[in-house]
């Protein structure tokens, strides 16, 4: 699931991108309205996090266009403006929610999860590949739409790979999303985790394979016809 973060404060944007990425989302970060417009025209986003005070204008002006082009996207305004009239203005423009700075990163993630559970947002939740699907909001995996129990790190690995299905995901990105920043990671921990996931997905007949890009990372793709 892809998230567009429109925020010009570099330190805050970095913190937000890190936390959202660790939660299993794929984040594109831009700092201007112009860059946001280009991103929205090039790629569908499940979530748009939009600051109001941007170098080239009010982020609020982007909401109607984002809503028109991506009607199912969750649009959440991030702003230092805390007046009731400002919040009403943002919601009336088409935003789904409004979060006033400074805010807790935990609250932001809770607002995203809650927003994606609302009626009309369900269709953007699951990432599907082969017979496998993954809901990054609920952190749940399914095979043939039947829920499958995975461990926390297995789900984190699955989410990171599925967010970039068909593309090689570097080991450094996977390590950052699967393991916490303060965890002591053994040398071959990721390799062993990938090996277990391959075996589990094969046993479940999930219709996907995890391929190794030697010295770079891993890629998940649908099983080709004729493959075992």
N, C-alpha and C positions, 0 to 999 in steps of 0.2 A: 504494500500500500504506500502510495507516494504522498508526501507532504510538501507543500510550498510554503516556505517561511520568508516573509517580506519584512525585514527588520534592518535598519541602518546602523544601529549601535553594535559594533563588531563584537565586543565582549559578551553582551547579552545574547547575540545571535549565535555565537560559538557555544555558549552554555546550553541554549535551547536545542541546537542541532545535535549536540552530544547526547543529551537526555532523550530526545525523541528517537534518535537512531538506536540507542540502547534498548528502547522499548519495542524494537522490531519494525520501525517504519523507515522508509527510504526518503531522505530529506534533500530538497533542492533549496539553496539559500540565495536570496537576492536582496539588494539594498535600495532599489528605486522602483517607482511605478513603471517606468519604461521597461526595465528588466522583467518585472512581474508580468506585464502584458505579453511580452515575448514568450515567457515560460508557459503561461496559460494557453497561448495559441499553439504551442508545440506539444503539449503533453496533458493528459487528463490527471487531475489531482483529486484524491479522496478528501483531503483536508487542506484548507488555506488559512494560514495564520498571518494576519495582516496588521501591521502597525499603522497608526494614523499619520503621525508626523514624519514624513519622508522628505528627502532632499528636493524632490521635484514635485511635491504636492501632497494633498491629503489622501491617505490611503482609502478613505471612504468612497472616493470617486471611482475606485476600481470594483467595488462590490456589485453594482448592477450588471457590469459587463461579465464579471466572474460568474454571477448567478445565471445569466442568460446562456453562457457557453457551457457551464457545468452545473446544471440544475440540481444534481444530487450531492454536490460537494458540501462538506461542512466548512462554513466560513466563520472564523473566530477572530474578533478584533482584539488587538493588544494595544493599550494606550495609557498614557499618563493622565488623560482627561477623565475626571471622576464625577463630573456634574451629571445629574439625572438627565438633563436635556441632551447631553452628548451621547449617553447610552441609548436613549430613545431614538436619536437620530441614526445611530449605527444599526439598530435592530430594524427600524423602519426602512432603511436602505436595502435590507435583504440579508444582513448578517444573522447567523444562528445564535451567537453568544458573544459576550463582551467581558473581557478580563482587564482589570485596572492594574497598572504598574505601581509599585512593585508587587509581584505575585509569587506564590510558591510553585516550583516546578511540579511538585506532586499534585497540586490543584489543577494545573494546566493539563497534565496527563489524564486526570480524572474527568475534566470537562471534555476532552477529546473522546475518551471512551464512552461517556454518557451521550455525547452528541451523535456518535456513530451507531448507537443503539436505538435512536429515535426512528419512528415509522417514516419510511421513505428513504432512509439511509442504508437499509439492510443490504441492498444490491451492491454497494461499494465495499462491503466488509471483507468478503472472502476472496482470497487469491486461489485460482484453480489451475492445476497442471496435471495432466493424465487423469487418474481417478482420485488424486489427492487434492484436498482443499484446506486452506488455513485461514482462520479468522484472527488477525493480529490484535484486534480490539479485545476479544474474549480470550486470546491466547489459547485457542483450541484447534486441533487438527482433525480432519475427517478423511476417511476413505470410503468412496461410494456413499457419501453423506452420513456415514456412521461415525460417531465420535471415537477417537483413538487416544489412549492415555500415553503421553510421553513425559519424560522428565523435563525439568525447567531448562536445562542447557540444551537438550535435544530440540525443544520448541524454539529456543532462541536461534539455534543453528538453522532450523527449518525456515523460520521467518526471514532470516538474513539472506538465505539462498533464493527463496521464492520471490522476494522483493526484486531480485535481479535475475529471474529465470531466463536461461539462455545466454547469460553473460558470466564470465569468470569473476568470482568475488575474491579479491586478494585475502591472503591469510591474515594480514594485519587488521583488516576490517572485521573479519569473522572473530578474531581474538577479542577485539574491542566490544563486540556485541554479545558474545557468548559468556565472557568472563568479566567480573567486576574489576574496577580500576585498582583495587587493593588486594586482589587475589594473587597468590603465588601460583603461577602456571607452569606445570611440568613440561619438559621439552616436547614430548610427543602426545600431549593431551588432546590437541585438536585432531591429530591424525587418528587417534583411537576413537574419538567421538564420531568422526565421519564414518569410520569403518563400521561401528555399531549401527549408525543410522542407515547405511547402505543395506546391511543385513536385515534390519527391521522392516524397511520399506519393501524389500524383496519378499519377505515372509508375508507381508500384508497385501501383496500384489497391487501396489499403489500406482503402478504404471509410470513410475519416474525412476531415473537413475542419477546418481551423483558422480560426476566425472572429475578426475584430477588433472589440473593443469600444472604439471611438475615444476616446482620452484616458484609458482605464482599463487595458486589458490584452488578453488573448487567451483564447479558449475553444476546446476541441477537442470535437467531437461526431461521431457516426456520420453518414455521408452519407444524406440522405433520398432515398427513392425518387423518381425523376424528375429528381433533380439531375444535372448533367453529371459 
